Amino acid sequence: MLHEVRAEYDPDESPGQPDARVTRWHMVREMGTTAMCGRELDPKSAVLPADDWGRTREPFCHTCGALYLREVP
Ligand SMILES: [Zn+2]
């Protein structure tokens, strides 16, 4: 199954702007915009390859991490 990392922003940030500050990173399935933890993410939010999980400056969503590790061998 294909996964992607997607950004969550503060409510006063504009997703899609290069300088928008990322609050947390979530994992989504098959290029969707719903995180594995259930949070809806903006379609314009930044996307990273699943391989970048755990390698960014900003924190990752713990719920997404736990679910992701259960799905990926
Ligand atoms: Zn999450």
PDB file of the backbone (N, CA, C, O) and the ligand in Angstrom, with CONECT records:
HET     ZN  A 101       1
ATOM      1  N   MET A   1       0.847  -1.204   0.000  1.00  0.00           N
ATOM      2  CA  MET A   1       0.000   0.000   0.000  1.00  0.00           C
ATOM      3  C   MET A   1       0.880   1.251   0.000  1.00  0.00           C
ATOM      4  O   MET A   1       1.870   1.339   0.726  1.00  0.00           O
ATOM      5  N   LEU A   2       0.491   2.210  -0.832  1.00  0.00           N
ATOM      6  CA  LEU A   2       1.270   3.430  -0.964  1.00  0.00           C
ATOM      7  C   LEU A   2       0.916   4.413   0.152  1.00  0.00           C
ATOM      8  O   LEU A   2      -0.258   4.664   0.425  1.00  0.00           O
ATOM      9  N   HIS A   3       1.927   4.951   0.779  1.00  0.00           N
ATOM     10  CA  HIS A   3       1.714   5.949   1.822  1.00  0.00           C
ATOM     11  C   HIS A   3       2.442   7.233   1.467  1.00  0.00           C
ATOM     12  O   HIS A   3       3.410   7.226   0.707  1.00  0.00           O
ATOM     13  N   GLU A   4       1.961   8.336   2.029  1.00  0.00           N
ATOM     14  CA  GLU A   4       2.617   9.629   1.900  1.00  0.00           C
ATOM     15  C   GLU A   4       2.560  10.342   3.237  1.00  0.00           C
ATOM     16  O   GLU A   4       1.684  10.091   4.065  1.00  0.00           O
ATOM     17  N   VAL A   5       3.515  11.235   3.424  1.00  0.00           N
ATOM     18  CA  VAL A   5       3.529  12.083   4.612  1.00  0.00           C
ATOM     19  C   VAL A   5       2.914  13.428   4.223  1.00  0.00           C
ATOM     20  O   VAL A   5       3.290  14.014   3.208  1.00  0.00           O
ATOM     21  N   ARG A   6       1.963  13.920   5.035  1.00  0.00           N
ATOM     22  CA  ARG A   6       1.289  15.180   4.712  1.00  0.00           C
ATOM     23  C   ARG A   6       1.324  16.120   5.918  1.00  0.00           C
ATOM     24  O   ARG A   6       1.281  15.680   7.067  1.00  0.00           O
ATOM     25  N   ALA A   7       1.401  17.424   5.633  1.00  0.00           N
ATOM     26  CA  ALA A   7       1.602  18.419   6.683  1.00  0.00           C
ATOM     27  C   ALA A   7       0.293  18.910   7.286  1.00  0.00           C
ATOM     28  O   ALA A   7      -0.716  19.051   6.595  1.00  0.00           O
ATOM     29  N   GLU A   8       0.331  19.166   8.591  1.00  0.00           N
ATOM     30  CA  GLU A   8      -0.745  19.879   9.281  1.00  0.00           C
ATOM     31  C   GLU A   8      -0.194  21.247   9.668  1.00  0.00           C
ATOM     32  O   GLU A   8       0.965  21.367  10.064  1.00  0.00           O
ATOM     33  N   TYR A   9      -1.045  22.292   9.550  1.00  0.00           N
ATOM     34  CA  TYR A   9      -0.602  23.661   9.821  1.00  0.00           C
ATOM     35  C   TYR A   9      -1.414  24.261  10.958  1.00  0.00           C
ATOM     36  O   TYR A   9      -2.493  23.782  11.308  1.00  0.00           O
ATOM     37  N   ASP A  10      -0.855  25.332  11.522  1.00  0.00           N
ATOM     38  CA  ASP A  10      -1.647  26.149  12.442  1.00  0.00           C
ATOM     39  C   ASP A  10      -2.847  26.703  11.680  1.00  0.00           C
ATOM     40  O   ASP A  10      -2.761  26.905  10.468  1.00  0.00           O
ATOM     41  N   PRO A  11      -3.966  26.953  12.363  1.00  0.00           N
ATOM     42  CA  PRO A  11      -5.154  27.476  11.667  1.00  0.00           C
ATOM     43  C   PRO A  11      -4.894  28.823  10.996  1.00  0.00           C
ATOM     44  O   PRO A  11      -5.573  29.152  10.023  1.00  0.00           O
ATOM     45  N   ASP A  12      -3.947  29.603  11.475  1.00  0.00           N
ATOM     46  CA  ASP A  12      -3.698  30.912  10.858  1.00  0.00           C
ATOM     47  C   ASP A  12      -2.632  30.854   9.771  1.00  0.00           C
ATOM     48  O   ASP A  12      -2.240  31.894   9.242  1.00  0.00           O
ATOM     49  N   GLU A  13      -2.162  29.675   9.433  1.00  0.00           N
ATOM     50  CA  GLU A  13      -1.205  29.543   8.337  1.00  0.00           C
ATOM     51  C   GLU A  13      -1.952  29.204   7.048  1.00  0.00           C
ATOM     52  O   GLU A  13      -3.067  28.684   7.097  1.00  0.00           O
ATOM     53  N   SER A  14      -1.348  29.495   5.899  1.00  0.00           N
ATOM     54  CA  SER A  14      -1.964  29.180   4.618  1.00  0.00           C
ATOM     55  C   SER A  14      -1.254  27.994   3.985  1.00  0.00           C
ATOM     56  O   SER A  14      -0.126  28.135   3.512  1.00  0.00           O
ATOM     57  N   PRO A  15      -1.890  26.827   3.967  1.00  0.00           N
ATOM     58  CA  PRO A  15      -1.272  25.683   3.302  1.00  0.00           C
ATOM     59  C   PRO A  15      -1.010  26.011   1.843  1.00  0.00           C
ATOM     60  O   PRO A  15      -1.833  26.657   1.195  1.00  0.00           O
ATOM     61  N   GLY A  16       0.104  25.581   1.331  1.00  0.00           N
ATOM     62  CA  GLY A  16       0.462  25.878  -0.041  1.00  0.00           C
ATOM     63  C   GLY A  16       1.472  27.011  -0.137  1.00  0.00           C
ATOM     64  O   GLY A  16       2.193  27.117  -1.129  1.00  0.00           O
ATOM     65  N   GLN A  17       1.532  27.870   0.897  1.00  0.00           N
ATOM     66  CA  GLN A  17       2.556  28.910   0.918  1.00  0.00           C
ATOM     67  C   GLN A  17       3.878  28.267   1.325  1.00  0.00           C
ATOM     68  O   GLN A  17       3.924  27.446   2.241  1.00  0.00           O
ATOM     69  N   PRO A  18       4.969  28.653   0.626  1.00  0.00           N
ATOM     70  CA  PRO A  18       6.261  28.013   0.933  1.00  0.00           C
ATOM     71  C   PRO A  18       6.724  28.285   2.362  1.00  0.00           C
ATOM     72  O   PRO A  18       7.474  27.490   2.929  1.00  0.00           O
ATOM     73  N   ASP A  19       6.283  29.411   2.958  1.00  0.00           N
ATOM     74  CA  ASP A  19       6.769  29.737   4.303  1.00  0.00           C
ATOM     75  C   ASP A  19       5.763  29.363   5.391  1.00  0.00           C
ATOM     76  O   ASP A  19       5.941  29.739   6.550  1.00  0.00           O
ATOM     77  N   ALA A  20       4.722  28.639   5.038  1.00  0.00           N
ATOM     78  CA  ALA A  20       3.745  28.223   6.051  1.00  0.00           C
ATOM     79  C   ALA A  20       4.427  27.281   7.045  1.00  0.00           C
ATOM     80  O   ALA A  20       5.142  26.354   6.664  1.00  0.00           O
ATOM     81  N   ARG A  21       4.182  27.546   8.322  1.00  0.00           N
ATOM     82  CA  ARG A  21       4.842  26.760   9.362  1.00  0.00           C
ATOM     83  C   ARG A  21       4.081  25.459   9.614  1.00  0.00           C
ATOM     84  O   ARG A  21       2.883  25.474   9.894  1.00  0.00           O
ATOM     85  N   VAL A  22       4.788  24.340   9.513  1.00  0.00           N
ATOM     86  CA  VAL A  22       4.160  23.033   9.728  1.00  0.00           C
ATOM     87  C   VAL A  22       4.072  22.752  11.220  1.00  0.00           C
ATOM     88  O   VAL A  22       5.053  22.910  11.946  1.00  0.00           O
ATOM     89  N   THR A  23       2.891  22.335  11.676  1.00  0.00           N
ATOM     90  CA  THR A  23       2.712  21.988  13.083  1.00  0.00           C
ATOM     91  C   THR A  23       3.136  20.540  13.338  1.00  0.00           C
ATOM     92  O   THR A  23       3.891  20.241  14.263  1.00  0.00           O
ATOM     93  N   ARG A  24       2.625  19.663  12.491  1.00  0.00           N
ATOM     94  CA  ARG A  24       2.880  18.229  12.641  1.00  0.00           C
ATOM     95  C   ARG A  24       2.796  17.575  11.278  1.00  0.00           C
ATOM     96  O   ARG A  24       2.199  18.120  10.349  1.00  0.00           O
ATOM     97  N   TRP A  25       3.398  16.406  11.165  1.00  0.00           N
ATOM     98  CA  TRP A  25       3.290  15.610   9.946  1.00  0.00           C
ATOM     99  C   TRP A  25       2.433  14.397  10.225  1.00  0.00           C
ATOM    100  O   TRP A  25       2.542  13.767  11.277  1.00  0.00           O
ATOM    101  N   HIS A  26       1.567  14.074   9.256  1.00  0.00           N
ATOM    102  CA  HIS A  26       0.711  12.891   9.363  1.00  0.00           C
ATOM    103  C   HIS A  26       1.004  11.947   8.208  1.00  0.00           C
ATOM    104  O   HIS A  26       1.604  12.337   7.206  1.00  0.00           O
ATOM    105  N   MET A  27       0.574  10.709   8.361  1.00  0.00           N
ATOM    106  CA  MET A  27       0.703   9.735   7.290  1.00  0.00           C
ATOM    107  C   MET A  27      -0.668   9.545   6.653  1.00  0.00           C
ATOM    108  O   MET A  27      -1.660   9.360   7.358  1.00  0.00           O
ATOM    109  N   VAL A  28      -0.728   9.590   5.313  1.00  0.00           N
ATOM    110  CA  VAL A  28      -1.976   9.337   4.594  1.00  0.00           C
ATOM    111  C   VAL A  28      -1.782   8.129   3.685  1.00  0.00           C
ATOM    112  O   VAL A  28      -0.659   7.779   3.324  1.00  0.00           O
ATOM    113  N   ARG A  29      -2.904   7.493   3.320  1.00  0.00           N
ATOM    114  CA  ARG A  29      -2.858   6.333   2.433  1.00  0.00           C
ATOM    115  C   ARG A  29      -3.211   6.748   1.009  1.00  0.00           C
ATOM    116  O   ARG A  29      -4.145   7.520   0.788  1.00  0.00           O
ATOM    117  N   GLU A  30      -2.463   6.231   0.057  1.00  0.00           N
ATOM    118  CA  GLU A  30      -2.782   6.366  -1.361  1.00  0.00           C
ATOM    119  C   GLU A  30      -3.092   7.798  -1.763  1.00  0.00           C
ATOM    120  O   GLU A  30      -4.108   8.057  -2.409  1.00  0.00           O
ATOM    121  N   MET A  31      -2.230   8.722  -1.389  1.00  0.00           N
ATOM    122  CA  MET A  31      -2.308  10.124  -1.790  1.00  0.00           C
ATOM    123  C   MET A  31      -3.617  10.790  -1.365  1.00  0.00           C
ATOM    124  O   MET A  31      -4.055  11.741  -2.012  1.00  0.00           O
ATOM    125  N   GLY A  32      -4.238  10.321  -0.313  1.00  0.00           N
ATOM    126  CA  GLY A  32      -5.460  10.950   0.172  1.00  0.00           C
ATOM    127  C   GLY A  32      -5.153  12.178   1.005  1.00  0.00           C
ATOM    128  O   GLY A  32      -3.994  12.556   1.174  1.00  0.00           O
ATOM    129  N   THR A  33      -6.210  12.802   1.529  1.00  0.00           N
ATOM    130  CA  THR A  33      -6.021  13.955   2.399  1.00  0.00           C
ATOM    131  C   THR A  33      -6.524  13.667   3.806  1.00  0.00           C
ATOM    132  O   THR A  33      -6.512  14.560   4.653  1.00  0.00           O
ATOM    133  N   THR A  34      -6.966  12.444   4.074  1.00  0.00           N
ATOM    134  CA  THR A  34      -7.360  12.063   5.425  1.00  0.00           C
ATOM    135  C   THR A  34      -6.219  11.281   6.064  1.00  0.00           C
ATOM    136  O   THR A  34      -5.821  10.228   5.567  1.00  0.00           O
ATOM    137  N   ALA A  35      -5.699  11.801   7.163  1.00  0.00           N
ATOM    138  CA  ALA A  35      -4.599  11.130   7.838  1.00  0.00           C
ATOM    139  C   ALA A  35      -5.070   9.807   8.423  1.00  0.00           C
ATOM    140  O   ALA A  35      -6.266   9.601   8.633  1.00  0.00           O
ATOM    141  N   MET A  36      -4.129   8.918   8.681  1.00  0.00           N
ATOM    142  CA  MET A  36      -4.479   7.619   9.248  1.00  0.00           C
ATOM    143  C   MET A  36      -5.085   7.756  10.639  1.00  0.00           C
ATOM    144  O   MET A  36      -5.802   6.865  11.094  1.00  0.00           O
ATOM    145  N   CYS A  37      -4.804   8.868  11.317  1.00  0.00           N
ATOM    146  CA  CYS A  37      -5.390   9.101  12.637  1.00  0.00           C
ATOM    147  C   CYS A  37      -6.792   9.689  12.519  1.00  0.00           C
ATOM    148  O   CYS A  37      -7.473   9.856  13.531  1.00  0.00           O
ATOM    149  N   GLY A  38      -7.243  10.012  11.282  1.00  0.00           N
ATOM    150  CA  GLY A  38      -8.588  10.532  11.078  1.00  0.00           C
ATOM    151  C   GLY A  38      -8.657  12.012  10.803  1.00  0.00           C
ATOM    152  O   GLY A  38      -9.718  12.514  10.432  1.00  0.00           O
ATOM    153  N   ARG A  39      -7.565  12.729  10.970  1.00  0.00           N
ATOM    154  CA  ARG A  39      -7.589  14.180  10.763  1.00  0.00           C
ATOM    155  C   ARG A  39      -7.661  14.509   9.274  1.00  0.00           C
ATOM    156  O   ARG A  39      -6.966  13.903   8.459  1.00  0.00           O
ATOM    157  N   GLU A  40      -8.518  15.485   8.927  1.00  0.00           N
ATOM    158  CA  GLU A  40      -8.607  15.962   7.545  1.00  0.00           C
ATOM    159  C   GLU A  40      -7.515  16.996   7.310  1.00  0.00           C
ATOM    160  O   GLU A  40      -7.372  17.946   8.080  1.00  0.00           O
ATOM    161  N   LEU A  41      -6.751  16.807   6.250  1.00  0.00           N
ATOM    162  CA  LEU A  41      -5.662  17.725   5.940  1.00  0.00           C
ATOM    163  C   LEU A  41      -5.965  18.474   4.651  1.00  0.00           C
ATOM    164  O   LEU A  41      -6.650  17.962   3.766  1.00  0.00           O
ATOM    165  N   ASP A  42      -5.442  19.702   4.557  1.00  0.00           N
ATOM    166  CA  ASP A  42      -5.713  20.534   3.385  1.00  0.00           C
ATOM    167  C   ASP A  42      -5.090  19.894   2.135  1.00  0.00           C
ATOM    168  O   ASP A  42      -3.947  19.441   2.170  1.00  0.00           O
ATOM    169  N   PRO A  43      -5.859  19.861   1.022  1.00  0.00           N
ATOM    170  CA  PRO A  43      -5.297  19.296  -0.218  1.00  0.00           C
ATOM    171  C   PRO A  43      -4.057  20.045  -0.690  1.00  0.00           C
ATOM    172  O   PRO A  43      -3.247  19.492  -1.434  1.00  0.00           O
ATOM    173  N   LYS A  44      -3.901  21.300  -0.265  1.00  0.00           N
ATOM    174  CA  LYS A  44      -2.735  22.078  -0.686  1.00  0.00           C
ATOM    175  C   LYS A  44      -1.549  21.900   0.266  1.00  0.00           C
ATOM    176  O   LYS A  44      -0.489  22.486   0.046  1.00  0.00           O
ATOM    177  N   SER A  45      -1.716  21.115   1.298  1.00  0.00           N
ATOM    178  CA  SER A  45      -0.636  20.955   2.266  1.00  0.00           C
ATOM    179  C   SER A  45       0.555  20.226   1.641  1.00  0.00           C
ATOM    180  O   SER A  45       0.415  19.486   0.667  1.00  0.00           O
ATOM    181  N   ALA A  46       1.712  20.456   2.221  1.00  0.00           N
ATOM    182  CA  ALA A  46       2.942  19.867   1.694  1.00  0.00           C
ATOM    183  C   ALA A  46       2.917  18.345   1.842  1.00  0.00           C
ATOM    184  O   ALA A  46       2.348  17.802   2.789  1.00  0.00           O
ATOM    185  N   VAL A  47       3.548  17.676   0.880  1.00  0.00           N
ATOM    186  CA  VAL A  47       3.597  16.214   0.864  1.00  0.00           C
ATOM    187  C   VAL A  47       5.050  15.775   0.782  1.00  0.00           C
ATOM    188  O   VAL A  47       5.857  16.368   0.066  1.00  0.00           O
ATOM    189  N   LEU A  48       5.362  14.733   1.522  1.00  0.00           N
ATOM    190  CA  LEU A  48       6.697  14.141   1.480  1.00  0.00           C
ATOM    191  C   LEU A  48       6.562  12.655   1.205  1.00  0.00           C
ATOM    192  O   LEU A  48       5.525  12.062   1.506  1.00  0.00           O
ATOM    193  N   PRO A  49       7.592  12.045   0.638  1.00  0.00           N
ATOM    194  CA  PRO A  49       7.550  10.583   0.488  1.00  0.00           C
ATOM    195  C   PRO A  49       7.533   9.899   1.851  1.00  0.00           C
ATOM    196  O   PRO A  49       8.057  10.431   2.829  1.00  0.00           O
ATOM    197  N   ALA A  50       6.931   8.728   1.905  1.00  0.00           N
ATOM    198  CA  ALA A  50       6.811   8.009   3.178  1.00  0.00           C
ATOM    199  C   ALA A  50       8.176   7.746   3.802  1.00  0.00           C
ATOM    200  O   ALA A  50       8.290   7.609   5.020  1.00  0.00           O
ATOM    201  N   ASP A  51       9.211   7.674   2.967  1.00  0.00           N
ATOM    202  CA  ASP A  51      10.559   7.420   3.476  1.00  0.00           C
ATOM    203  C   ASP A  51      11.056   8.535   4.387  1.00  0.00           C
ATOM    204  O   ASP A  51      11.970   8.323   5.184  1.00  0.00           O
ATOM    205  N   ASP A  52      10.455   9.731   4.277  1.00  0.00           N
ATOM    206  CA  ASP A  52      10.893  10.851   5.102  1.00  0.00           C
ATOM    207  C   ASP A  52      10.297  10.816   6.503  1.00  0.00           C
ATOM    208  O   ASP A  52      10.593  11.685   7.324  1.00  0.00           O
ATOM    209  N   TRP A  53       9.464   9.825   6.783  1.00  0.00           N
ATOM    210  CA  TRP A  53       8.876   9.680   8.117  1.00  0.00           C
ATOM    211  C   TRP A  53       9.975   9.635   9.169  1.00  0.00           C
ATOM    212  O   TRP A  53      10.869   8.791   9.114  1.00  0.00           O
ATOM    213  N   GLY A  54       9.897  10.556  10.133  1.00  0.00           N
ATOM    214  CA  GLY A  54      10.879  10.580  11.204  1.00  0.00           C
ATOM    215  C   GLY A  54      12.135  11.373  10.884  1.00  0.00           C
ATOM    216  O   GLY A  54      13.040  11.447  11.715  1.00  0.00           O
ATOM    217  N   ARG A  55      12.213  11.975   9.685  1.00  0.00           N
ATOM    218  CA  ARG A  55      13.435  12.672   9.298  1.00  0.00           C
ATOM    219  C   ARG A  55      13.249  14.180   9.215  1.00  0.00           C
ATOM    220  O   ARG A  55      14.183  14.885   8.834  1.00  0.00           O
ATOM    221  N   THR A  56      12.075  14.696   9.559  1.00  0.00           N
ATOM    222  CA  THR A  56      11.849  16.134   9.425  1.00  0.00           C
ATOM    223  C   THR A  56      12.104  16.844  10.750  1.00  0.00           C
ATOM    224  O   THR A  56      12.206  16.224  11.808  1.00  0.00           O
ATOM    225  N   ARG A  57      12.202  18.167  10.650  1.00  0.00           N
ATOM    226  CA  ARG A  57      12.438  18.991  11.836  1.00  0.00           C
ATOM    227  C   ARG A  57      11.204  18.987  12.738  1.00  0.00           C
ATOM    228  O   ARG A  57      11.322  18.946  13.963  1.00  0.00           O
ATOM    229  N   GLU A  58      10.010  19.031  12.117  1.00  0.00           N
ATOM    230  CA  GLU A  58       8.776  19.100  12.888  1.00  0.00           C
ATOM    231  C   GLU A  58       8.390  17.714  13.394  1.00  0.00           C
ATOM    232  O   GLU A  58       8.799  16.704  12.822  1.00  0.00           O
ATOM    233  N   PRO A  59       7.603  17.668  14.464  1.00  0.00           N
ATOM    234  CA  PRO A  59       7.221  16.359  15.035  1.00  0.00           C
ATOM    235  C   PRO A  59       6.219  15.624  14.160  1.00  0.00           C
ATOM    236  O   PRO A  59       5.515  16.220  13.345  1.00  0.00           O
ATOM    237  N   PHE A  60       6.178  14.324  14.351  1.00  0.00           N
ATOM    238  CA  PHE A  60       5.215  13.485  13.657  1.00  0.00           C
ATOM    239  C   PHE A  60       4.080  13.112  14.578  1.00  0.00           C
ATOM    240  O   PHE A  60       4.232  13.066  15.799  1.00  0.00           O
ATOM    241  N   CYS A  61       2.922  12.841  13.961  1.00  0.00           N
ATOM    242  CA  CYS A  61       1.746  12.430  14.712  1.00  0.00           C
ATOM    243  C   CYS A  61       1.979  11.015  15.252  1.00  0.00           C
ATOM    244  O   CYS A  61       2.277  10.094  14.491  1.00  0.00           O
ATOM    245  N   HIS A  62       1.840  10.854  16.562  1.00  0.00           N
ATOM    246  CA  HIS A  62       2.123   9.547  17.170  1.00  0.00           C
ATOM    247  C   HIS A  62       1.113   8.502  16.751  1.00  0.00           C
ATOM    248  O   HIS A  62       1.465   7.340  16.548  1.00  0.00           O
ATOM    249  N   THR A  63      -0.151   8.908  16.617  1.00  0.00           N
ATOM    250  CA  THR A  63      -1.180   7.948  16.222  1.00  0.00           C
ATOM    251  C   THR A  63      -0.903   7.421  14.820  1.00  0.00           C
ATOM    252  O   THR A  63      -0.950   6.215  14.580  1.00  0.00           O
ATOM    253  N   CYS A  64      -0.613   8.340  13.894  1.00  0.00           N
ATOM    254  CA  CYS A  64      -0.283   7.922  12.529  1.00  0.00           C
ATOM    255  C   CYS A  64       0.936   7.006  12.532  1.00  0.00           C
ATOM    256  O   CYS A  64       0.961   6.003  11.817  1.00  0.00           O
ATOM    257  N   GLY A  65       1.925   7.337  13.313  1.00  0.00           N
ATOM    258  CA  GLY A  65       3.138   6.528  13.361  1.00  0.00           C
ATOM    259  C   GLY A  65       2.864   5.107  13.795  1.00  0.00           C
ATOM    260  O   GLY A  65       3.380   4.157  13.206  1.00  0.00           O
ATOM    261  N   ALA A  66       2.043   4.961  14.836  1.00  0.00           N
ATOM    262  CA  ALA A  66       1.731   3.635  15.351  1.00  0.00           C
ATOM    263  C   ALA A  66       0.960   2.824  14.311  1.00  0.00           C
ATOM    264  O   ALA A  66       1.231   1.638  14.121  1.00  0.00           O
ATOM    265  N   LEU A  67      -0.011   3.469  13.631  1.00  0.00           N
ATOM    266  CA  LEU A  67      -0.802   2.756  12.633  1.00  0.00           C
ATOM    267  C   LEU A  67       0.053   2.397  11.418  1.00  0.00           C
ATOM    268  O   LEU A  67      -0.072   1.313  10.849  1.00  0.00           O
ATOM    269  N   TYR A  68       0.908   3.317  11.044  1.00  0.00           N
ATOM    270  CA  TYR A  68       1.762   3.098   9.878  1.00  0.00           C
ATOM    271  C   TYR A  68       2.699   1.920  10.114  1.00  0.00           C
ATOM    272  O   TYR A  68       2.837   1.050   9.254  1.00  0.00           O
ATOM    273  N   LEU A  69       3.331   1.892  11.259  1.00  0.00           N
ATOM    274  CA  LEU A  69       4.285   0.821  11.547  1.00  0.00           C
ATOM    275  C   LEU A  69       3.601  -0.530  11.594  1.00  0.00           C
ATOM    276  O   LEU A  69       4.237  -1.558  11.362  1.00  0.00           O
ATOM    277  N   ARG A  70       2.297  -0.537  11.895  1.00  0.00           N
ATOM    278  CA  ARG A  70       1.573  -1.796  11.924  1.00  0.00           C
ATOM    279  C   ARG A  70       1.283  -2.290  10.496  1.00  0.00           C
ATOM    280  O   ARG A  70       1.166  -3.493  10.263  1.00  0.00           O
ATOM    281  N   GLU A  71       1.170  -1.349   9.544  1.00  0.00           N
ATOM    282  CA  GLU A  71       0.839  -1.733   8.169  1.00  0.00           C
ATOM    283  C   GLU A  71       2.062  -2.057   7.331  1.00  0.00           C
ATOM    284  O   GLU A  71       1.985  -2.840   6.385  1.00  0.00           O
ATOM    285  N   VAL A  72       3.191  -1.454   7.681  1.00  0.00           N
ATOM    286  CA  VAL A  72       4.390  -1.621   6.867  1.00  0.00           C
ATOM    287  C   VAL A  72       5.299  -2.652   7.519  1.00  0.00           C
ATOM    288  O   VAL A  72       5.642  -2.521   8.694  1.00  0.00           O
ATOM    289  N   PRO A  73       5.685  -3.658   6.779  1.00  0.00           N
ATOM    290  CA  PRO A  73       6.517  -4.708   7.356  1.00  0.00           C
ATOM    291  C   PRO A  73       7.920  -4.226   7.724  1.00  0.00           C
ATOM    292  O   PRO A  73       8.731  -5.008   8.221  1.00  0.00           O
TER     293      PRO A  73
HETATM  294 ZN    ZN A 101      -2.018  11.718  12.385  1.00  0.00          ZN2+
END
